[in-house]
Amino acid sequence: MKIIKLQAENFRNIENETIEFSPDTNLIYGNNAEGKTNIIEAIYYFANSKSFRTNQDHDLIKFGADSGKIVAVFEEMGRICNYEVNFSKNEKRSFYYNGIKISKMSDFFGNFRAVLFVPEHLKIIKNGPSERRALMDSSLCQIKKSYITLLFKHSKTVGEKNALLKDYKGTESQNILLDVYDDSLIKLGGKITEIRKEWAREIFERAKVHLEKMSGDKLSYEFKMSGLSEKKDALEFYSTLIPSMRQRDINYKCATAGAIKDDIEIFVNDIPLRHYGSQGQQRSAVIALKLAEGELIEEKTNSSPIYLFDDILSELDEKRQEYILSKLYGKQVMITSCIKDTEFLKGEKIYVEKGKYKKV
């Protein structure tokens, strides 16, 4: 798929701009704090239904405005399509696909696909399990619509169970309801975890090739179910684990086991990357995972995603830069960069200054 143009109105520091893109490499450059990343953020919103910079949609609205919107016109399988998202400080956001309002969020996903890399993605390695679950889920939501439904149902059940636990008094009716919730979390969580395990296997199979070619390092991983290195089928494992955690759930007043605790331990040269890897190794590993993510999305959907790379080149040596660019040849890519990094890059160049965008 290819994005043809983006319209942004009262989005971040953009007042009203329409930006047209090349189907190949687009270099978005300028000084810091001028609005380069805002383009990346707007495009990725169509793939993931949220910003990677804030959890509050009203933060996306230009200062002093009450509402804003972003519109993407894109080509997919020979068809011209458009997405529109409207933001308001006083109302809920609204989504439109080809002019028709989307009423269920599960209908939003899977029509627009993008792979994102931002410097903050080093948190995938450095931070806790939630960052790695978010990577798995954001990728899988672009690949499998059935997975989106599973996630929504599972999240709703977890929320209902947690609400009950916060008001738990040990009544018979509450215990019966906890049994119902746990049975649902065993079945839904078992499916989610098995899908995540298969995703991890396919992603790391590809990513280890990229990392070895980039740096000579060997990438490996271990999938952990509910934080444990368990090889059983997830449904079988959770059927025993989740009921055994009932008293702990009551003590903590929230669910403490199941798919909500899935994690991936990542290793480089058999050393835990999170604790012992250098900054350069961590950055290269994340980039390898992102290249692999794009390949997997394309294989599963028969459509190449858009690659959104924010400040990807600034801390990489020439060998890694050349490798990444060679793997993106023929893809649609958005790369943001400072002015000093633009000389060796070929492609459409878009200069950014104070929220204004001009082709050079």
C-alpha positions as CSV (number, residue, x, y, z in Angstrom):
1,M,0.0,0.0,0.0
2,K,1.0,3.6,-0.5
3,I,-0.1,6.8,1.0
4,I,-0.7,9.5,-1.7
5,K,-1.3,12.5,0.5
6,L,-2.0,13.6,4.0
7,Q,-4.2,16.5,5.0
8,A,-3.8,17.8,8.5
9,E,-5.9,20.6,10.1
10,N,-5.2,22.0,13.6
11,F,-3.0,18.9,14.3
12,R,0.0,19.6,16.6
13,N,1.6,22.7,15.2
14,I,0.0,22.3,11.7
15,E,-2.7,24.8,10.9
16,N,-3.8,23.5,7.5
17,E,-1.5,21.6,5.3
18,T,-1.8,19.0,2.4
19,I,1.3,17.0,1.9
20,E,1.8,14.8,-1.2
21,F,4.2,11.9,-1.0
22,S,6.4,9.9,-3.4
23,P,5.6,6.2,-3.6
24,D,9.3,5.5,-2.7
25,T,11.5,7.3,-0.2
26,N,10.4,10.6,1.4
27,L,12.9,12.5,3.4
28,I,11.2,14.9,5.9
29,Y,13.9,17.2,7.2
30,G,14.4,20.4,9.1
31,N,15.6,21.7,12.4
32,N,14.4,20.3,15.7
33,A,10.9,21.2,17.0
34,E,9.6,22.3,13.6
35,G,7.1,19.5,13.0
36,K,8.9,16.6,11.3
37,T,7.6,13.9,13.7
38,N,4.1,15.2,13.4
39,I,3.8,13.7,9.9
40,I,5.0,10.3,11.2
41,E,2.6,10.6,14.1
42,A,-0.4,11.4,11.9
43,I,0.2,8.6,9.4
44,Y,0.7,6.0,12.1
45,Y,-2.6,7.0,13.8
46,F,-4.4,5.5,10.8
47,A,-2.7,2.1,11.5
48,N,-3.0,2.0,15.2
49,S,-5.9,4.3,16.2
50,K,-3.7,6.2,18.7
51,S,-0.6,8.3,19.0
52,F,2.8,6.9,20.0
53,R,3.6,10.2,21.8
54,T,0.5,10.7,24.0
55,N,-2.5,8.8,25.4
56,Q,-4.6,11.9,25.3
57,D,-6.2,12.8,21.9
58,H,-6.8,16.4,22.9
59,D,-3.0,16.8,23.0
60,L,-3.0,16.4,19.3
61,I,-5.2,19.5,18.7
62,K,-3.3,22.7,17.9
63,F,-3.0,25.0,20.8
64,G,-5.9,27.5,20.8
65,A,-8.1,25.3,18.6
66,D,-11.2,23.3,19.7
67,S,-11.0,20.6,17.1
68,G,-8.7,19.2,14.4
69,K,-8.6,16.4,11.8
70,I,-6.3,14.3,9.7
71,V,-7.1,12.7,6.4
72,A,-5.1,10.1,4.5
73,V,-5.7,9.3,0.8
74,F,-4.0,6.0,0.0
75,E,-3.8,3.3,-2.6
76,E,-4.4,-0.3,-1.7
77,M,-4.6,-3.2,-4.1
78,G,-5.3,-0.8,-7.0
79,R,-8.1,1.0,-5.1
80,I,-7.9,4.6,-3.9
81,C,-9.2,4.8,-0.3
82,N,-9.4,7.5,2.4
83,Y,-9.4,7.6,6.1
84,E,-10.4,10.5,8.2
85,V,-10.1,11.1,12.0
86,N,-11.7,14.0,13.7
87,F,-10.6,15.2,17.1
88,S,-12.5,17.5,19.5
89,K,-11.9,18.8,23.0
90,N,-15.6,18.5,23.8
91,E,-16.6,15.3,22.0
92,K,-15.3,11.8,21.3
93,R,-13.1,11.3,18.3
94,S,-14.8,10.0,15.1
95,F,-13.4,7.8,12.3
96,Y,-14.5,7.6,8.7
97,Y,-13.4,5.1,6.0
98,N,-14.2,6.1,2.4
99,G,-16.7,8.6,3.8
100,I,-18.6,6.1,6.0
101,K,-18.5,6.6,9.8
102,I,-16.9,3.7,11.7
103,S,-19.0,2.7,14.6
104,K,-16.9,-0.3,16.0
105,M,-13.2,0.1,16.6
106,S,-12.7,-3.5,15.5
107,D,-13.7,-2.3,12.0
108,F,-10.9,0.3,12.0
109,F,-8.0,-2.0,12.0
110,G,-6.5,-3.9,9.1
111,N,-7.2,-1.4,6.4
112,F,-4.1,0.7,6.8
113,R,-0.7,-0.8,7.7
114,A,2.5,0.9,8.8
115,V,5.7,-0.1,10.6
116,L,7.0,2.6,13.0
117,F,10.4,3.2,14.4
118,V,11.1,6.0,16.8
119,P,14.0,6.4,19.2
120,E,11.6,5.8,22.1
121,H,11.2,2.2,20.8
122,L,14.4,1.3,22.7
123,K,11.9,0.9,25.5
124,I,10.9,-2.3,23.8
125,I,14.2,-3.6,25.1
126,K,14.8,-1.5,28.2
127,N,11.4,-1.4,29.9
128,G,9.0,-3.9,31.2
129,P,6.8,-6.6,29.5
130,S,4.0,-4.1,28.6
131,E,6.3,-2.6,25.9
132,R,6.9,-5.9,24.3
133,R,3.2,-6.9,24.5
134,A,2.3,-3.6,22.8
135,L,4.8,-4.4,20.0
136,M,3.2,-7.9,19.5
137,D,-0.4,-6.5,19.6
138,S,0.1,-3.5,17.4
139,S,1.7,-5.7,14.7
140,L,-0.9,-8.5,15.0
141,C,-3.8,-6.1,14.8
142,Q,-2.6,-5.1,11.3
143,I,-2.4,-8.8,10.3
144,K,-5.4,-10.6,11.9
145,K,-8.8,-9.1,12.3
146,S,-9.8,-12.0,14.5
147,Y,-7.0,-11.1,16.9
148,I,-8.5,-7.7,17.4
149,T,-11.8,-9.2,18.5
150,L,-10.0,-11.5,20.9
151,L,-8.1,-8.6,22.4
152,F,-11.2,-6.5,22.9
153,K,-13.1,-9.4,24.6
154,H,-10.1,-10.3,26.8
155,S,-9.5,-6.7,27.8
156,K,-13.2,-6.3,28.7
157,T,-13.2,-9.4,30.8
158,V,-10.0,-8.4,32.6
159,G,-11.6,-5.0,33.4
160,E,-14.8,-6.6,34.7
161,K,-12.8,-9.1,36.9
162,N,-10.7,-6.2,38.3
163,A,-13.8,-4.2,39.1
164,L,-15.2,-7.2,41.0
165,L,-12.0,-7.8,42.9
166,K,-11.8,-4.1,44.0
167,D,-15.2,-4.7,45.7
168,Y,-14.6,-8.3,46.7
169,K,-16.4,-9.4,49.9
170,G,-16.2,-13.2,49.5
171,T,-19.9,-13.8,48.7
172,E,-21.0,-16.9,46.9
173,S,-22.2,-14.9,43.9
174,Q,-18.9,-13.1,43.6
175,N,-17.0,-16.4,43.7
176,I,-19.2,-17.8,41.0
177,L,-18.7,-14.8,38.9
178,L,-14.9,-15.0,39.4
179,D,-15.1,-18.6,38.1
180,V,-16.9,-17.4,35.0
181,Y,-14.3,-14.6,34.4
182,D,-11.4,-17.0,34.9
183,D,-12.9,-19.6,32.5
184,S,-13.2,-16.8,29.9
185,L,-9.6,-15.6,30.5
186,I,-8.3,-19.1,30.2
187,K,-9.9,-19.6,26.8
188,L,-9.4,-16.1,25.4
189,G,-5.9,-15.7,26.9
190,G,-4.9,-19.1,25.7
191,K,-5.7,-18.2,22.1
192,I,-4.0,-14.8,22.4
193,T,-0.8,-16.2,23.9
194,E,-0.6,-19.0,21.2
195,I,-1.0,-16.3,18.5
196,R,1.7,-14.2,20.1
197,K,4.0,-17.2,20.4
198,E,3.7,-17.9,16.7
199,W,4.2,-14.2,15.9
200,A,7.4,-14.2,18.0
201,R,8.7,-17.3,16.3
202,E,8.2,-15.8,12.8
203,I,9.5,-12.4,13.7
204,F,12.7,-13.5,15.3
205,E,13.3,-16.0,12.5
206,R,13.6,-13.0,10.2
207,A,15.1,-10.5,12.6
208,K,18.0,-12.7,13.5
209,V,19.1,-12.6,9.8
210,H,18.9,-8.8,9.7
211,L,20.9,-8.3,12.9
212,E,23.6,-10.8,11.9
213,K,24.0,-9.0,8.5
214,M,24.0,-5.6,10.1
215,S,26.4,-6.2,13.0
216,G,27.5,-9.9,13.1
217,D,25.6,-10.3,16.4
218,K,23.3,-13.3,17.0
219,L,19.7,-12.6,18.1
220,S,17.6,-15.0,20.0
221,Y,14.6,-15.0,22.4
222,E,12.5,-16.8,24.9
223,F,8.8,-16.5,25.2
224,K,7.5,-16.3,28.7
225,M,3.9,-17.2,29.6
226,S,2.7,-15.2,32.6
227,G,6.3,-14.4,33.2
228,L,7.4,-18.1,33.3
229,S,9.5,-20.1,30.8
230,E,6.8,-22.7,30.2
231,K,6.6,-24.9,27.1
232,K,3.1,-26.2,27.5
233,D,0.2,-25.2,25.3
234,A,-1.2,-21.9,26.7
235,L,-4.7,-23.2,27.2
236,E,-3.5,-26.2,29.2
237,F,-1.1,-24.0,31.2
238,Y,-3.6,-21.3,32.1
239,S,-6.3,-23.9,33.0
240,T,-4.1,-24.7,36.0
241,L,-2.3,-21.4,36.6
242,I,-5.2,-18.9,36.7
243,P,-7.4,-20.8,39.2
244,S,-4.3,-21.3,41.4
245,M,-3.8,-17.5,41.5
246,R,-7.3,-16.8,43.0
247,Q,-6.1,-15.8,46.5
248,R,-3.3,-13.7,45.0
249,D,-5.8,-11.9,42.7
250,I,-8.0,-11.2,45.8
251,N,-5.0,-9.9,47.8
252,Y,-3.8,-7.6,44.9
253,K,-7.4,-6.7,43.9
254,C,-6.6,-7.4,40.2
255,A,-5.9,-10.2,37.8
256,T,-2.3,-11.4,38.2
257,A,-1.9,-14.2,35.7
258,G,-2.6,-15.1,32.1
259,A,-2.0,-13.4,28.8
260,I,-1.8,-10.1,30.6
261,K,1.7,-11.1,31.8
262,D,3.1,-12.5,28.5
263,D,6.7,-11.4,27.8
264,I,9.6,-12.0,25.5
265,E,13.2,-12.1,26.8
266,I,15.6,-11.0,24.1
267,F,19.2,-12.1,23.9
268,V,22.2,-11.0,21.8
269,N,25.1,-13.4,21.6
270,D,23.2,-15.4,24.4
271,I,23.4,-12.4,26.8
272,P,20.1,-10.8,28.0
273,L,19.9,-7.6,25.9
274,R,17.8,-5.7,28.4
275,H,20.4,-5.8,31.2
276,Y,23.8,-6.2,29.5
277,G,23.4,-5.0,25.9
278,S,25.0,-1.8,24.7
279,Q,22.9,1.1,23.4
280,G,24.1,0.3,19.9
281,Q,23.1,-3.4,20.2
282,Q,19.7,-2.5,21.6
283,R,19.1,0.0,18.8
284,S,20.2,-2.4,16.1
285,A,18.0,-5.2,17.6
286,V,14.9,-3.0,17.5
287,I,15.6,-2.0,13.9
288,A,16.0,-5.7,13.0
289,L,12.7,-6.4,14.6
290,K,11.0,-3.6,12.7
291,L,12.4,-4.7,9.4
292,A,11.1,-8.2,10.2
293,E,7.8,-6.8,11.2
294,G,7.4,-5.2,7.8
295,E,8.3,-8.4,6.1
296,L,5.8,-10.4,8.1
297,I,2.9,-7.9,7.5
298,E,3.6,-8.0,3.8
299,E,3.7,-11.8,3.7
300,K,0.5,-12.2,5.7
301,T,-1.5,-9.5,3.9
302,N,0.0,-9.5,0.4
303,S,0.6,-5.7,0.8
304,S,3.7,-3.9,1.8
305,P,3.2,-1.6,4.8
306,I,4.4,2.0,4.9
307,Y,7.7,2.4,6.8
308,L,7.8,5.3,9.2
309,F,11.3,5.9,10.5
310,D,11.8,8.9,12.8
311,D,15.4,9.9,13.3
312,I,16.7,6.4,12.5
313,L,20.0,7.3,11.0
314,S,21.5,9.7,13.6
315,E,23.3,7.1,15.7
316,L,24.1,4.4,13.2
317,D,27.4,3.8,11.4
318,E,27.6,3.8,7.6
319,K,27.3,0.0,7.3
320,R,24.1,-0.2,9.2
321,Q,22.6,2.8,7.4
322,E,23.4,1.2,4.0
323,Y,21.9,-2.1,5.1
324,I,18.6,-0.6,6.3
325,L,18.2,1.6,3.2
326,S,18.9,-1.5,0.9
327,K,16.2,-3.4,2.7
328,L,13.7,-0.6,2.1
329,Y,14.4,-0.3,-1.6
330,G,11.1,-0.4,-3.5
331,K,9.0,0.3,-0.4
332,Q,7.3,3.5,0.6
333,V,9.3,5.1,3.4
334,M,9.1,8.2,5.5
335,I,12.4,9.2,7.1
336,T,12.7,12.2,9.3
337,S,16.1,13.7,9.8
338,C,18.0,16.9,10.7
339,I,19.3,19.1,7.9
340,K,22.9,17.8,8.3
341,D,21.9,14.2,7.5
342,T,20.2,14.8,4.2
343,E,23.1,14.9,1.7
344,F,23.6,11.2,1.0
345,L,19.9,10.3,1.0
346,K,18.0,10.0,-2.3
347,G,14.3,10.5,-2.8
348,E,11.6,13.1,-2.4
349,K,12.7,15.8,0.0
350,I,10.2,17.7,2.1
351,Y,11.5,20.6,4.1
352,V,9.7,21.4,7.4
353,E,9.6,24.8,9.2
354,K,7.1,25.9,11.8
355,G,4.5,23.4,10.7
356,K,4.8,24.2,7.0
357,Y,5.9,21.6,4.5
358,K,7.6,22.4,1.2
359,K,9.0,20.0,-1.4
360,V,12.6,20.8,-2.3
